[in-house]
Amino acid sequence: MKKLLSMLLCAVMTVTCIGAVPAHAASSDTRLRVGLTISGASTFAAPQLENVSGYRTGYTVGTVSGTAFSGSKSITSSALTVKLVNDAFQVSDTDSGSVLYTSAAGADHIAIRPNSTLTWFKGYKWYGDFVYRRASNGSITVINYVGVEDYVKGVLPYEIDPDWPAEAQKAQAVCARSFALGTHKHGSDYDLCNTTNCQVYLGANRATEASDAAVNATKGETLSYNGSSVIGYFYSSDGGATEDAANVWGGDYAYLKGKTDPYEDPNKDKWTVTLTADEIQQKVNAAGYSIGKVANVQVTKRTATDNVNEVTVTDTSGKSVTISRSSVRTVFGLKSIRYTITPVGGSGNKTSLQVKASTHNVKVNGKTVSPQGYYIVNGTQYGNNYFKLRDIAYLLSGTKGQFNVRWDKENERILLTSGTAYETVGGELADSSTAVEKIGKSTSTIVLDGEEIALDGYIINGNNYYKLRDIGKAIGFDVDFEDNTVLVKTTSDYSGDDEDANSGNSGNTGSNTTPTVTNPTGYTFNGSGWGHSVGMSQWGAYAMAQKGFTYDQILKFYFTGIEIAE
């Protein structure tokens, strides 16, 4: 996937767009007014049009009322230039410079209807008519008046890859159509822009037979909830879970509910951003808050789907600023709302994580064992047990949950093979010191049976430590907790006394081996996903289509309780 496409996928939608209108199939005669922005320019001094080779040449010049075109003069030239001259719109032949039409002085607009189906403007081929309006700086705003189906054909190949599976393209087409018909936020001159502020629309250049077929196959279809048409919000990837609109933009919308996403590739769009304490202060103040020298940044509230809903920044005087909803992403310039925050720097290599030697007992199929582990709290009320990966593999060798661990030095990867006895390398279950000399988030690539997987972990004193529950989920054994004991079960015939098992996130003792740093030098945000996470994940739609889901099944997964209006 090209980097440009990935950038375009990260559209920012605002809550003011959310609304509902009576459900109906969109007529192919419905015309949209789209303000054209090209290469960052939203107004033009002398915009030019040119008929596309192979189509009819010539134009009709006139005016519009609403979206209805009224012609007044036919022009045979194939290339036109429009300028404001002596307070009037002047249309000339681009090649010869001959003036072909001049509007009345003071006219607020002119409209040009090409005879060709497609027309060149600023390097892109467009359907529809072109309306020219005065801009405040004396230049001209160019607005494309285009039928909704032709518009969607100009959106689809720019919002997703036109080579993606057909069902993913159909799902995107319905979202794009629903978004366009429900989102008119640019005032009286035009309905939509053609940038990520609305959705990317750049005409027919990248359209393929497959992308046009997806639009034709869903012609007129929109999303409907309780008999009303609703907006089809979308974004690149959710990193593992979508989110309630209420937790991102505010307001309760029954069809925009967050849920765990089992389809999207969990390794898609992982990212890391490290900001200095000074940069944090600058970004927070630039966003309209007021904070002094930053002493701490932490996640203080997560949603039911584990996305970030609230971040609190505290300065050295004790003053705190709480940032919530969509601002938890935009204030810090992050790609998504799914991340952790780790303070870095300060005293030596230590961080402000609360790290304790684990005091939990561990039993494997009823037998007490002693893997080396730590209990780590990172910006939340409770923490998690992290155990040395090789110790767990050593202890499970010979059981149904066994797996081998190897280090791929050439590619710098940890290779796990399930169902294979562990090959010892020495040092397993070593009675080493639990003092933390150095700690950081694990960045190692982990490959299980040939496929990359994601495990939340830390590198402590040079060794990798991971959540036992995560390892169990990946390999295929059960983990429970009872009476300060972690219970590992690899066989169905061992039941254990775990009827009252809880999460294992409390009841810990022991002193912190890494004292809190009062002035970290920076903070690392480790996250996954790209976009606001409300509505349809494009990469999730891709994954579902590959698994054989149809476009309506994809849409009904990402939008709660919707129907497809035909």
Solvent accessible surface area in square Angstrom, and as a share of the most:
residue,aa,sasa,rsa
1,M,98,0.44
2,K,148,0.63
3,K,129,0.55
4,L,108,0.54
5,L,3,0.02
6,S,22,0.14
7,M,112,0.50
8,L,30,0.15
9,L,1,0.00
10,C,25,0.15
11,A,0,0.00
12,V,71,0.41
13,M,3,0.01
14,T,58,0.34
15,V,48,0.28
16,T,118,0.69
17,C,10,0.06
18,I,20,0.10
19,G,37,0.35
20,A,65,0.50
21,V,74,0.43
22,P,106,0.67
23,A,35,0.27
24,H,110,0.49
25,A,42,0.33
26,A,7,0.05
27,S,59,0.38
28,S,49,0.32
29,D,117,0.61
30,T,46,0.27
31,R,69,0.25
32,L,2,0.01
33,R,41,0.15
34,V,0,0.00
35,G,5,0.04
36,L,2,0.01
37,T,31,0.18
38,I,12,0.06
39,S,121,0.78
40,G,71,0.69
41,A,41,0.32
42,S,62,0.40
43,T,39,0.23
44,F,15,0.06
45,A,80,0.62
46,A,40,0.31
47,P,0,0.00
48,Q,90,0.40
49,L,2,0.01
50,E,87,0.39
51,N,10,0.05
52,V,15,0.09
53,S,106,0.68
54,G,83,0.79
55,Y,92,0.35
56,R,170,0.62
57,T,80,0.47
58,G,1,0.01
59,Y,1,0.00
60,T,32,0.18
61,V,0,0.00
62,G,1,0.01
63,T,62,0.36
64,V,15,0.09
65,S,89,0.57
66,G,58,0.55
67,T,54,0.31
68,A,66,0.51
69,F,41,0.17
70,S,69,0.45
71,G,45,0.43
72,S,84,0.54
73,K,92,0.39
74,S,87,0.56
75,I,10,0.05
76,T,126,0.73
77,S,21,0.13
78,S,47,0.30
79,A,12,0.09
80,L,0,0.00
81,T,11,0.06
82,V,1,0.00
83,K,92,0.39
84,L,46,0.23
85,V,52,0.30
86,N,140,0.72
87,D,79,0.41
88,A,6,0.05
89,F,0,0.00
90,Q,41,0.18
91,V,0,0.00
92,S,14,0.09
93,D,23,0.12
94,T,48,0.28
95,D,129,0.67
96,S,79,0.51
97,G,47,0.45
98,S,58,0.37
99,V,83,0.48
100,L,41,0.21
101,Y,43,0.16
102,T,74,0.43
103,S,12,0.08
104,A,76,0.59
105,A,78,0.61
106,G,44,0.42
107,A,25,0.20
108,D,84,0.43
109,H,22,0.10
110,I,1,0.01
111,A,0,0.00
112,I,0,0.00
113,R,94,0.34
114,P,13,0.08
115,N,53,0.27
116,S,9,0.06
117,T,78,0.45
118,L,16,0.08
119,T,1,0.00
120,W,89,0.31
121,F,1,0.01
122,K,101,0.43
123,G,51,0.50
124,Y,57,0.22
125,K,49,0.21
126,W,0,0.00
127,Y,39,0.15
128,G,24,0.23
129,D,8,0.04
130,F,0,0.00
131,V,0,0.00
132,Y,0,0.00
133,R,43,0.16
134,R,80,0.29
135,A,19,0.14
136,S,130,0.84
137,N,104,0.53
138,G,51,0.49
139,S,23,0.15
140,I,1,0.00
141,T,22,0.13
142,V,0,0.00
143,I,0,0.00
144,N,0,0.00
145,Y,1,0.00
146,V,1,0.00
147,G,13,0.12
148,V,0,0.00
149,E,17,0.08
150,D,44,0.23
151,Y,0,0.00
152,V,0,0.00
153,K,32,0.13
154,G,0,0.00
155,V,0,0.00
156,L,0,0.00
157,P,0,0.00
158,Y,10,0.04
159,E,0,0.00
160,I,3,0.01
161,D,29,0.15
162,P,11,0.07
163,D,126,0.65
164,W,19,0.07
165,P,39,0.25
166,A,61,0.47
167,E,42,0.19
168,A,2,0.01
169,Q,2,0.01
170,K,41,0.17
171,A,0,0.00
172,Q,1,0.00
173,A,0,0.00
174,V,0,0.00
175,C,0,0.00
176,A,0,0.00
177,R,0,0.00
178,S,3,0.02
179,F,0,0.00
180,A,0,0.00
181,L,47,0.23
182,G,32,0.31
183,T,1,0.00
184,H,101,0.45
185,K,61,0.26
186,H,57,0.26
187,G,60,0.58
188,S,97,0.62
189,D,65,0.34
190,Y,47,0.18
191,D,14,0.07
192,L,0,0.00
193,C,10,0.06
194,N,3,0.02
195,T,45,0.26
196,T,43,0.25
197,N,77,0.39
198,C,0,0.00
199,Q,0,0.00
200,V,4,0.02
201,Y,1,0.01
202,L,26,0.13
203,G,0,0.00
204,A,14,0.11
205,N,60,0.31
206,R,75,0.27
207,A,31,0.24
208,T,53,0.31
209,E,159,0.72
210,A,54,0.42
211,S,1,0.00
212,D,34,0.18
213,A,51,0.40
214,A,4,0.03
215,V,0,0.00
216,N,89,0.45
217,A,62,0.48
218,T,1,0.00
219,K,122,0.52
220,G,4,0.03
221,E,16,0.07
222,T,4,0.02
223,L,0,0.00
224,S,9,0.06
225,Y,57,0.22
226,N,135,0.69
227,G,54,0.52
228,S,34,0.22
229,S,14,0.09
230,V,10,0.06
231,I,1,0.01
232,G,0,0.00
233,Y,0,0.00
234,F,0,0.00
235,Y,0,0.00
236,S,2,0.01
237,S,0,0.00
238,D,0,0.00
239,G,10,0.09
240,G,18,0.17
241,A,1,0.01
242,T,2,0.01
243,E,5,0.02
244,D,34,0.18
245,A,1,0.01
246,A,30,0.23
247,N,43,0.22
248,V,2,0.01
249,W,31,0.11
250,G,8,0.07
251,G,42,0.41
252,D,108,0.56
253,Y,64,0.24
254,A,45,0.35
255,Y,8,0.03
256,L,2,0.01
257,K,65,0.27
258,G,20,0.19
259,K,54,0.23
260,T,94,0.55
261,D,8,0.04
262,P,92,0.58
263,Y,51,0.19
264,E,8,0.04
265,D,76,0.40
266,P,77,0.49
267,N,38,0.19
268,K,52,0.22
269,D,31,0.16
270,K,107,0.46
271,W,19,0.07
272,T,85,0.50
273,V,41,0.24
274,T,78,0.45
275,L,15,0.07
276,T,66,0.38
277,A,9,0.07
278,D,81,0.42
279,E,68,0.31
280,I,0,0.00
281,Q,48,0.21
282,Q,117,0.52
283,K,69,0.29
284,V,0,0.00
285,N,57,0.29
286,A,92,0.72
287,A,49,0.38
288,G,70,0.67
289,Y,72,0.27
290,S,71,0.46
291,I,10,0.05
292,G,28,0.27
293,K,112,0.48
294,V,2,0.01
295,A,19,0.15
296,N,47,0.24
297,V,2,0.01
298,Q,66,0.29
299,V,10,0.06
300,T,62,0.36
301,K,108,0.46
302,R,62,0.23
303,T,21,0.12
304,A,116,0.90
305,T,24,0.14
306,D,74,0.39
307,N,0,0.00
308,V,3,0.02
309,N,14,0.07
310,E,45,0.20
311,V,0,0.00
312,T,19,0.11
313,V,0,0.00
314,T,33,0.19
315,D,8,0.04
316,T,83,0.48
317,S,97,0.63
318,G,54,0.52
319,K,97,0.41
320,S,61,0.39
321,V,15,0.08
322,T,69,0.40
323,I,0,0.00
324,S,49,0.31
325,R,120,0.44
326,S,34,0.22
327,S,33,0.21
328,V,0,0.00
329,R,15,0.05
330,T,75,0.43
331,V,18,0.10
332,F,2,0.01
333,G,53,0.51
334,L,10,0.05
335,K,69,0.29
336,S,0,0.00
337,I,4,0.02
338,R,50,0.18
339,Y,6,0.02
340,T,44,0.26
341,I,8,0.04
342,T,4,0.03
343,P,10,0.07
344,V,46,0.27
345,G,27,0.26
346,G,30,0.29
347,S,76,0.49
348,G,67,0.65
349,N,93,0.48
350,K,63,0.27
351,T,8,0.05
352,S,20,0.13
353,L,3,0.02
354,Q,73,0.32
355,V,0,0.00
356,K,38,0.16
357,A,32,0.24
358,S,25,0.16
359,T,59,0.34
360,H,16,0.07
361,N,80,0.41
362,V,4,0.02
363,K,70,0.30
364,V,13,0.07
365,N,45,0.23
366,G,37,0.35
367,K,144,0.61
368,T,83,0.49
369,V,21,0.12
370,S,86,0.55
371,P,15,0.10
372,Q,23,0.10
373,G,8,0.07
374,Y,1,0.01
375,Y,9,0.04
376,I,5,0.02
377,V,18,0.10
378,N,34,0.17
379,G,28,0.27
380,T,68,0.40
381,Q,151,0.67
382,Y,108,0.41
383,G,2,0.02
384,N,52,0.27
385,N,18,0.09
386,Y,9,0.03
387,F,3,0.01
388,K,22,0.09
389,L,5,0.03
390,R,58,0.21
391,D,0,0.00
392,I,6,0.03
393,A,0,0.00
394,Y,90,0.34
395,L,31,0.16
396,L,2,0.01
397,S,43,0.28
398,G,70,0.67
399,T,32,0.19
400,K,162,0.69
401,G,2,0.02
402,Q,36,0.16
403,F,0,0.00
404,N,6,0.03
405,V,8,0.05
406,R,117,0.43
407,W,122,0.43
408,D,21,0.11
409,K,164,0.70
410,E,158,0.71
411,N,83,0.43
412,E,122,0.55
413,R,73,0.27
414,I,8,0.04
415,L,27,0.13
416,L,4,0.02
417,T,53,0.31
418,S,39,0.25
419,G,54,0.52
420,T,53,0.31
421,A,53,0.41
422,Y,16,0.06
423,E,104,0.47
424,T,85,0.49
425,V,97,0.56
426,G,54,0.52
427,G,51,0.49
428,E,28,0.12
429,L,62,0.31
430,A,45,0.35
431,D,152,0.79
432,S,57,0.37
433,S,81,0.52
434,T,55,0.32
435,A,46,0.36
436,V,6,0.03
437,E,121,0.54
438,K,121,0.51
439,I,10,0.05
440,G,28,0.26
441,K,39,0.17
442,S,24,0.16
443,T,122,0.71
444,S,31,0.20
445,T,50,0.29
446,I,5,0.03
447,V,10,0.06
448,L,20,0.10
449,D,83,0.43
450,G,63,0.60
451,E,122,0.55
452,E,98,0.44
453,I,39,0.20
454,A,46,0.36
455,L,25,0.13
456,D,48,0.25
457,G,2,0.02
458,Y,4,0.01
459,I,62,0.31
460,I,1,0.00
461,N,58,0.30
462,G,64,0.62
463,N,60,0.31
464,N,35,0.18
465,Y,3,0.01
466,Y,1,0.00
467,K,47,0.20
468,L,6,0.03
469,R,103,0.38
470,D,42,0.22
471,I,1,0.00
472,G,1,0.01
473,K,182,0.77
474,A,36,0.28
475,I,24,0.12
476,G,60,0.57
477,F,12,0.05
478,D,88,0.45
479,V,19,0.11
480,D,39,0.20
481,F,12,0.05
482,E,34,0.15
483,D,119,0.62
484,N,54,0.28
485,T,15,0.09
486,V,6,0.04
487,L,11,0.06
488,V,4,0.02
489,K,32,0.14
490,T,16,0.09
491,T,35,0.21
492,S,119,0.77
493,D,128,0.66
494,Y,57,0.22
495,S,84,0.54
496,G,13,0.12
497,D,111,0.57
498,D,25,0.13
499,E,145,0.65
500,D,123,0.64
501,A,37,0.29
502,N,84,0.43
503,S,65,0.42
504,G,4,0.04
505,N,40,0.20
506,S,58,0.38
507,G,59,0.57
508,N,30,0.15
509,T,93,0.54
510,G,49,0.47
511,S,91,0.59
512,N,65,0.33
513,T,38,0.22
514,T,0,0.00
515,P,82,0.51
516,T,87,0.51
517,V,16,0.09
518,T,107,0.62
519,N,84,0.43
520,P,6,0.04
521,T,84,0.49
522,G,3,0.02
523,Y,0,0.00
524,T,17,0.10
525,F,0,0.00
526,N,35,0.18
527,G,11,0.10
528,S,12,0.08
529,G,0,0.00
530,W,27,0.10
531,G,0,0.00
532,H,1,0.00
533,S,1,0.01
534,V,0,0.00
535,G,4,0.04
536,M,1,0.00
537,S,0,0.00
538,Q,1,0.00
539,W,38,0.13
540,G,0,0.00
541,A,1,0.01
542,Y,54,0.21
543,A,15,0.12
544,M,2,0.01
545,A,12,0.09
546,Q,116,0.52
547,K,129,0.55
548,G,60,0.58
549,F,59,0.25
550,T,56,0.33
551,Y,39,0.15
552,D,48,0.25
553,Q,89,0.40
554,I,0,0.00
555,L,0,0.00
556,K,87,0.37
557,F,41,0.17
558,Y,2,0.01
559,F,0,0.00
560,T,50,0.29
561,G,54,0.52
562,I,3,0.02
563,E,103,0.46
564,I,29,0.15
565,A,14,0.11
566,E,147,0.66
